[in-house]
Amino acid sequence: MPRLLSRLVPPRALRDLSPDQTPRVTTMELFFDLVYVFTIVQLSHYLLDHASGLGALEFATLFAAVWWAWNYTAWAANWLDPDHPGGRVLMIVLMGCALVMAVAAPQAFAQRAGLFALAYVAMALIRAGYMALVFRGQAMGRNYAQLGGWSAISGLFWIAGALVPDMRLTLWVLAVLIDYAAPYIGFWLPGLGATPMASWPLKGLHLFERNQLIFIIALGESILLLGGYLVGHEIHPDTALAATVGFLLIVTIWWVCFVDLSGPGEHRFAHETDHASLARAGLAYAHGIAVCGAIVTAVAIEMIVAHPHDPAHAETAVVAFSGPSLFLFGCTIFHRVIAGRLRVLYPVAVAALAVWAGGALTLHLSGLALGAGILAIMIAMAALGHRRAG
């Protein structure tokens, strides 16, 4: 058995780094991320096709699972060498599971519920099991074994939800809550206790770069939806104007993320010693909310460009408000964690977005007017934030 383990999960599959060395992002990690180009397309189309309260909750549940699967894989690659044969095999297996999740997502609350749940649970257990074995005899081996235990507990709810259609959404929301709560209670298990965050020797700059790259993919979905619509339809002056508003909104979101927040993030990770606690709150949770906001914004842009002169419907107004607001909410948490203080501009902008979206709906303003107002608020906030930072 020891010889078999040495062949299948050799300890040399871990990155060999000095204490002050930051892992580089490998091409294998970028290859793995390609699946998420397709996944994000599937999620955005799901929300576009189910623009209702129930559809939004289902979308949020699917996104939570997709994000957590990516997040835990990015953390694993912080220690695992994706260029080692063993690391490559694991990443390819996880990539296949992620692809199955993406294929099943459009019918995850219907005929393909079992496929989605099985792929997610398999991805979680395979990843945790491999890491526990590759770290065998070390504290990190215990950490990953307990993480795997929590994945198995949540997996029961994922599988049960797939088997019981009437309780599916409730059970899957409970599964998401279990998955997301586990790190904050240190993967505590009876008789074993918790795993302190200090026992997870994370290299934060690597994970910060990985999160920036996945955010670029999320923004890319906005470009894909916008460009795809323009390719398939005649471009009238009102359509061109709405597309310009959408494009500038994408640029503004990119600006806030990569000009306003990137520098402070890199600086904090370069000087902080407890990278794991910082990454848990600032990346796993806050950045996930921001990525979700970018995807919802892509859907809002599609809605506005498709009907620029029609009075904005309630669904369009809610989605147009929710996308940038979720993004700003994630940025608010990120800045609070990274800088240790609240950036008041972000919640003020969210309040302004709520007032404008509500006013546009009440006054029966066009989709173009709704989008232009949201763009104006986002640009004003970004400009004020840049001036103060400067």
Buried (B, 14 or more C-beta within 10 A) or exposed (E): EEEEEEEEBBBEBBBEBEEEEBBEBBEBBEBBBEBBBBBBBBBBBBBBEBBEEEBBBBBBBBBBBBBBBBBBBBBBBBBBBBBBEBBBBBBEBBBBBBBBBBBBBBEBBEEBBBBBBBBBBBBBBBBBBBBBBBBBEBBBBBBBBBBBBBBBBBBBBBBBBBEEEEEBBEBBBBBBEBBBEBBEEBBBBEEEEEBEBEBBEBBBBBBBBBBBBBBBBBBBBBBBBBEEBBEEEEEEEBBEBBBBBBBBBBBBBBBBBBEBBBEBBBEBBEEBEEBBBBBBBBBBBBBBBBBBBBBBBBBBBBBBBBBBEBBBBEBBBBBBBBBBBBBBBBBBBBBBBBBEEEBEBBBBBBEBBEEBBEBBBEEEBBBBBBBBBBBBBBBBBBEEBEEEEE
